[in-house]
Amino acid sequence: MTMVAAAITISLDGYITGPNDGPGNGLGDGGERLHYWVFGGPWTYESEPKGEATGADKEYLDEGMTGVGAVVIGRGMYEAADAWGGENPFGVPLFVVTHHPDDAPSEGGFSFVDGLDEAITQARRAAGDMDISIGGGADVIRQALRAGHVDELAISIAPVILGGGKRLFDGFEQTMNLEHKALLQSPFATHITYRLAR
Amino acid sequence: MTMVAAAITISLDGYITGPNDGPGNGLGDGGERLHYWVFGGPWTYESEPKGEATGADKEYLDEGMTGVGAVVIGRGMYEAADAWGGENPFGVPLFVVTHHPDDAPSEGGFSFVDGLDEAITQARRAAGDMDISIGGGADVIRQALRAGHVDELAISIAPVILGGGKRLFDGFEQTMNLEHKALLQSPFATHITYRLAR
């Protein structure tokens, strides 16, 4: 039975980026602190991240990809990651939600799909009995929550107050009950995995 | 050395109340879920909470009051709690931040103080070498963070998305680095205690 999990990192005040995010400053001013956990410690856009996740952060990442047979992300995340240099890095089929599927590159293993529901449908087909991971950004996760696609929501809370930026739950007006499934903490993040209560 | 700790409960989407909070509905629509952990499980404003915190929740509450020599809260919280029936329930001096200190009742052990800074000053005097706990609401905690009074910030995250209400960090535009100090989880909340990095 395919399980759909969404995962994203926020600050304690609920932001997925600091202020003034954009090209070359994808996580916004001071937003690097959100992803210290991804790279094993402090980094900045000036000096580029070099390390890798370790300890509880690595455990969380590894568990998040176990059993995953397809990944769905938004176009914004694809662009923010600079298309990972032109090659799908996930090792499984990757579906990019976009209003402009014709923009898809002919190589690199990226499937551009118009609309989240269609992306989930194609991801289910690709994943077979395996699971689907929704990697963000926030808009795709909000859409997936609203449409009832999400079985698990994994939130990494970085120990920082950003004071501005883009909020994960901006404009989200539904109420949902959650259940705790897993909990991990490193010096750089508290990873809480929730099940959506049905 | 007196340590100042602030503690409050939020939903995963950052709200300290659901929509339409007010008299008789202090935590807003559906906001009871924020405080399931306080009362050992589900309750509603219709049926009144009856239980007590257990397990990790009780441990968190007990640790939060250990070494505390004075408590500071906002007038809103005092009113929302209906003045605890007229008697300071904390067992240590309690300072209520208000613009109207003349409203103070003559009995019950409540000290009404005009302004947060003055309340902290009086609480430090009362606490001696012991610690100070800031119990909320959100406005008092935001003021205390802005003024640099807070050494520790303890956030209980209830496993619920409320979709509306009052946000803890509403209008808070400063950035602050935090460090993990403690972590506890029950079925009803994830309690993360942060140190403010200096």
Interface residues (C-beta under 8 A of the other chain):
Chain A: L12 D13 G14 G18 G30 R33 L145 I155 I157 P159 V160 I161 L162 G163 G164 R167 L168 F169 F172 E173 Q174 T175 M176 N177 L178 E179 H180 L183 Q185 P187 T190 I192 Y194
Chain B: L12 D13 G14 G18 G30 R33 L145 I155 I157 P159 V160 I161 L162 G163 G164 R167 L168 F169 F172 E173 Q174 T175 M176 N177 L178 E179 H180 L183 Q185 P187 T190 I192 Y194
